[in-house]
């Protein structure tokens, strides 16, 4: 693949996709429970079956609406994208078998000629219809059309100037400006048959794509079943894939140990020792640290004061808090202190520079800072000024480890004369409150993606996210815009480091931790080694997951 001498994002590791806060989403697929019984992990009369236990429910099967992890596990196997990626951040062939840059704005993709829309459904029947460049153009035109309300619309309309289907297997994109993350944007678009929309076929009830596995059934809040697509250009290694919804991670750990499932997506620290002791089960660490932090609402009169935010950071022994939360008998590193906002595995992360810039833990110094600004301790041990108490509500997702972190922060701050009131909140309510600025401070996870700095800190691009702080810094916005228009990896990394240091200087976040979630997997599963693969297809040009 010619890339004009550039490493196009290859050094940026895996796309953490999400990682927009990893909490279960509520189901809203419009489907009915079909009464299917639970499928055990086994190779039997159904052939080779892989059963994955996941905490995530299905939000929607509509390919242009989906953004949640629970959906993506499934849709990434029913649908193809132009390109995929691996756990080292290398972009891989999807429907496009190769691509090149003609210049900094022009991207040309060459498609496989052996991709077909899935058969055995009411949309295509048994007729094998090839997927063409015009089909791909139709998808992007549809997603970019405002009336279709596609979830990824803005990322495309801001980038793409034109799309041309050159011939049946060649498609050309021209961007409005150099786009360092253009390949990432393309990888997030599922290629679906727009014929379904034209014919009134409901993809929410029966997804139809060109991927390695075909949709078979969905039982609401129970499981989704996929079966092998015999027409895929690579013979899939599995006959059936079952995504079993198990909201309780402890229950999933037991199911894994009892051979009822093959993979448990996330394990609790309390279950690691028992799982690791099983001869037929192994632990796999997420290779990417997921960012968790405490954010402030800059529109709040109290927390808009930079000295108050700095005092809060100085008053909390975050490093000790992280060690206490993630201690485990198995001796596994589950988290690392986050001095800055970029995952340590990504270019732009500079832990040494972050430590130097971050306010040091100094509770006495925090008190002195507050008192120098006119705050004085009241009879109840809480600082006050002009009749106002130094107190605020800290909302956290009502699940660990975020909830534990919120409690520890609250306890530490009260020792320093700051009344921080922890308020555990259900995930959907929490994200809604953040987006509507109905918060003073909050503990949240996410932004651990290639464009995470935009999601977390860009004054415009963070507005409608679950990371909204109302922080606005034109100099930072300009720095981020420059970084993501820079195709040279080293130059972009330097700009991102500079941007991250600006956010530390302004105390936008209390850096919490990078979480390394552990996955449990039965040893009979083959060609499946690291957690991010769950967001990618189980069968592609570099992997073909199967079971013994």
N, C-alpha and C positions, 0 to 999 in steps of 0.2 A: 504494500500500500504506500503510494507516494504521499508524503505530507510535507513536501518542500523543505526537508531537513528539520522539521520540527517534531518534537515529541508531543503530539497533541493530547495533552492532559494525561499521558500515560503514567507520569510520576505521581499522579494525585490520588493514588490508591483507590480503594473501592468507593463507589457511590453509596453513601449511607443514606439511605433513602428515608428518610425520615425522619427522616427521623425528626420528625416534627413532634417529638414527645411520644414515647412508645407506650400508649395505653389503649385498652380495648375500645373499639368504636361500636356504636349501636347499630343493629341491623336495620336496613331500609332497602331491601332488594326488590320488594314487590312480589316475592315468591311465596308459595304455600308449602308447608311441610308435607313431603310426600310419604312420610312414614317409614323411610328406610331405617333398618336397624343398624347399630354400630358395627363397623367392620374391623375385625382384629388384624393385627400385623401378622401376616402369614403368606406363604406361597402354597396355594391350594388349588381348588377347582377354578378359581378366578384367575389363575396364573400368578405372575409376580406382582404383588400388591405392596405398596409403600403407604404406611399410615403415619401422618404427621399430626402431632398434638399441638394446637396453637391456642393462645389466649384470645386471639383476635376474632371477632365476629365479622360477618360480611356487611359492608356498608351498601355497596351497589355492584352489580355486574355490568353496568353500562360503561363501555371502555373509555368514553371521553369525559365521563363524570368522576371516575374513580381516582382517589389519591391515597386511600388508607392501606396499611400493610396487609390487613386481612383480605382485601380484594386482590392486591398485587400478587400474593402467593399464587392465586388461582389464574388470574388473567394473564400473567407472564407465561403461562404454559398453554393457554388456549389461543392467544394472539402472538404474533411476531411483532418486533420493532425493526426499524431499519438497521440498527446496530445494538449490540449488548456490551457488557463489560465484565471483567473478572475481578477477583478479590485483590488483585495488585493494581487495579486502576487502568488496565489496558482495555481499550475498546476493541470489540470483537465483531466479526460478521454476524449479522442477523439475516434479514431479507437481503440486505446489501452485502455482497461478498467482497467488495473492495470499494475504495473511495480515494479521492485526491482533492487537493486545493489547487485550482488554476491560478488563484491569487488570494489575497487576504479576505476577500468577500465572497468568492465563488467556490462552492462545494459540489462535486459531481460524484454521484453514487451509482455503482453498477450492480444491478439486482440479479439474484439467481433466477434461472428460467425454469426451475423445477419446484416452485411453490404453488400450491393449489388451495382454494377455499375448501374448508372441511365439508365432507358429504355426509349423507345419512340424516339430514334435517329437512325441515319444511321450506327452507330458503333455497337450497341448491339440489335437494333430492340426492340422486346418485351420480350427478354429472360433475366431472372434474373440470373446474374452471380455473385457469391460471391467474395468479396475482401479477398485475402489470404495473408499470410506472404510472400509468394514468390512474389506477386504483389508489396508489400511494398519494398522488397529487390530490385526488378527490378527498381523501381523509384529512390532509392538512388544510385544504380549503374549507372543509366542514368545521374543523376544530377552530379555525381562525375566524369563522363567521360569528359575529356577536350574538345573533339570535339563537344559536345553539347552546349558549351558556356552558361551553367546555371549560373544565377545570384548568387546563394548561394553555388557554387561549392567549393570555397576556404575554407569557414567555415567548410565544411564537410571533405574535403581531409586533412586539417591540423589536424583534430581531430580523424577520424575513421581509425582504423587499420584493422578491419574485420567486416563483416555482415553475419549472418547465419539465414536462415529460418529453424528453428528447426522442426516445423511442420506447419500445415495450420494456426494455430492461435498463434504461438509463434515465436518471432524474437529476435535475440541476437546481440547486438552491443558491440564491444570491442574498446576502445579508446586507442590512443597512449600514453596518459598521463592523469592524473586526470583532468577532465574538469568541472569546476563549472557551465559553461553556456551550457552544452550539451543539457539539456532539451529545452532551448530556441532555440538552433540551430535546433532541431527536429521539434519544433512547427512551424517553418517558412517554412517547406517543405510541399507543397500540394501533396496529393497522387492522381495521375492521372493514367489512364489505358495506359501502354506502348504499348498496342495493337494498340492504335490510331496512334502512330509513325510507327509501323510495317506495318499498313494497309494504311498509307498515309491519314488518317483522320485529317482534319485541326481543331485543338483545338482552334486556334486563332479566327476562325469564329463561332465555336459552342463548347463551353466548356462542357465537360462531366466528372463528377466525381461521388462521392458517398454521397455527402452532402445533407442537408435537402431541398434545393431548386434547381430546374433545370433551366437552361438557356432557355429563350423563345425568346428574341429579343434584338437588340441593334440599336439605332438610333444615328448616329455619333454626338458627342458633344451635345446630347439632353438627352437621357435616356437609361437605361438598365432595362429590365423587367425579373424577375425570377418568377417561379411558384412552387407550393408545389410539393415535391417529395413524392408520396404516398407510396413508398416502404421504406422510412426511418424508423429506428427503433423506433423513437418517432414521433407521428403525429405532423407536424409543425403547429404552431398557426395561420399562415397566408396562405391565398390562393395565394396571389400575393405580390411581393415586387417590388417597382419601385424606382430606383435611378435616380433622376431628377437632371441634371447638371444645376446649377444656379451660374455662375461665380461671380456675384455681390452679396455680402453678404447683402446689404441693400434690394435688390429685394427679396432675400430669406426670410428676416424678414417679409416683407409685405405679401409674399405668406403664411407664417406660420400663421400670424394674420388673413388672409382671408380664412383659412382652405383649401388652395390649396395643401399644403404639411403637413405632420404630424411632421416632424423633420427638423430643420435647424441646420446643423452641427456646424457652427461657426457664432456667432453674433457679430456685431460691438458694441463698447461701447455706441455709440450714439443711438442704437436701444433698449438697455436693458430696459429702463424705460417703453417704449411703449409696449414691449413684456410682461414685468412683470405685466402690468396693465390688461392684458387680463385674464378673469376668466378661460378660457379653455386651457391656455398655462402656462407651468412652465419652469423655468430656471434650468439647471443642469450645475455645474462647472466640468471641467476636474479635476479629483482628483490628477493628476500629473502635476507638474510645468514643462513646456517645456523651456529648456535652450536657451537663446538668448545672443549673445556676439559680441564683436569686436575682430577680429583676425588680426595678423600681418604676413606678409610674411618674414620669417627669411632669405631668400636669397636676400632681398632688402638691398643694402648697408646702407641706412639710418636707417631702422627699425631693422636691425640686431644688432644695438647698444643697449645693455640692459638699459643704462642710459636714452636714448631717449624714450624707451618704458615705463620706470618707470615714467619719467616726464609727458608723455601723460596721464598715469593713474592718477597721482596726480592732473592734471589740470582740470579734469572733475568731476562735482558734479553729479555723476550717480544716487544717491538716489533721488535727487530732479527731475532729468530728468524722472525717472520712474514714480514718483508721477504725474508729469505734463502730461505725455503721457496717463496714464490710469485713470485719473480723470473721474468720471461719476456721473450722477444725481441719479442713482439707489443705490449708496453707496456700490457697490459690489467690492470686491478685485479681480482685474483682473491680477495683477502681483506683484511679490515681488523682491526686489533687490537681485541680484545674486552675492554674495561675492566669490563664488567658483563654480566649473563646474558640480557638481553632484546634480541632483534634490533633494530637501530637504526631499522628501518622501523615498529616497533610502538609504540603509545602506552605510556608507562611508561619507555621508554629515555631516559636522561639522561646522556649521555657526560661532560659537564662535571662533574656531581656525582660520577659514578663515579671519574673521574680523581683528584678531590680526596680521595676516601675510600680508594682503592686504595693499598696500601703501595708506595712509590716504589722503583725499581730502585736498590739500594745494597748490593752484596755485602759491603763492609766493615762496613756497619751490620748486615747479617745475622749476620756473625761476632760482632760485639760483643753483639748480642742473645742469641745462644746462650751466649756466655761469661758473660754476666750471669746466666744461669740454671743455671750450674754445668757447662756442657759445656767440655771442653778438647781440644785437638788431640792425636791420638795420633801415634806415630812414622810411621804410614803416611799421615798427612795427613788422616785422617778424625776427626771429633769423636767423643768417647766420654764416657760419664757412668755412674758406678756399674757399670762393667764392660760396659755396653751400647754398641755402636757406633751411630752415627747413620746408619743405612742402611735402605733399603726397596726393594721391587720395584715398578716402574712398568709395569703392563700396558698395551699399546696394541694396537689392531687392526693386523694385519700388512699393511696397505696404506697408501700415502701419501694425504694429507699427515700423518695422525695419527701414523704411525710415525716420520716425520722429526721431528715436533715432540717426540715422546718422547725421541729420541736427543739432540736439542739441549738439552732440559731436563736430561737426565742429565749431559751434558758440563759445563753451566754449574754444576750443583750440586756436582759433584766438585771444581771449582775453589774452591768455598766450603767444602769440608770435609764435604760430605754425600754419602754413597755411594748414589746412586740407580741401580738396576740395571734397564735397560729390558728388557722381555720382550714382543716381538711375539707376538700370539696370534690364532688364527683367530676370526672374528667370532662364530660361534655359541657357541664356548667362552667367549669374552670376556664376552658378554652374560649367559651362564649363571653365570659366576663372579661378576659384579657383583651379580646378583640374589640369589645365595646368600652374599654378603659374603666370597667367597673371593679377596679382593684387599686390598692395602694402599693402593695408589693406582692410578689408571687415567686414560688419555686417551680421551675418548668425545665423540661428537657427537650432537646432538639437542636436544629441548626447544624447537625453534623453531616453536612453535605457539601459538595463542591461550591455551591453558592450560599453557604451558610452565613457568611458575613453580611450579605445583602439581607437575608431573611431576618437576621437578628438586629441589625443596626442601621441599615439604609432608611432614611426618613420616609421615603415613599414606598419602598418595596417591603417594609416591615409593617405597614399600616394595618393590613387585613390579616395578619398572621396571629398565631397563638403565642407570639413573642413580642407583642407590641408594647413599647415603653414610652412612646411619644418623644423619644430622644431625637433631636434634630441638630445636626452639625454639618453645615454646607461643605466645610473642608473635608470632613470624612466622606460625605457623599461623593465628592469629586474624586477622592482617592480610590474609592471602591469602583466607581465608573471607569477610571483609568485602568485599574487592575484587571477588570473583567473584559476590557477591550485589548488587553495585552496577550498576544499568543505565545510569546517567549516565556517558558516556564520559570526560569530563574528571576527574570524581571518582575513577573507577576507575583511570585512568592515574596519578594522584597516589599512590594507595595502592600500586600496583605499583612505582612508583619507590621509595617508602619501604621496601617489602619487599626490593627488590633491594639497597638500601644496607645492610640488615641482614645479608644474606648476604656482602657484601664485608667488612663489619666483622668477621665471624666467620671469614673466610678459608675459606669452604666449598669454593670452587673457585680454582684458578689460572686466571684468564681467559685464554683462548688467542686465538681469532680468529673472525670471522664470514666464512664462506666463500661466495663468489659463483661458483657453478658455471657453466661455459659450456656451452651447447648448440649443436651444429652442425646447420644445416638447409639442405636444397636449396631454392633460390629458387622452384622450381616449386610448393612447398607454399604454400597460401593460407589466410588467416584463422587462422593459428597463430603467435602472436608471442612468448609468454613461457613459460618452463619449467613453472610450476605448472599450466598447462592439461593436462599429462599426467596429473594426478591428477583431472581433471574430464572430463566427456564431450566428445567431439569435435564433437558436434552438440547444441546447446541453444538457448535463447531469444536468446542474444547472439552465438553463433559457429556456423559450419558449415564445418569444415575440409575442404578439397578439394585436388586437384592439377591442374596444367595438363596 
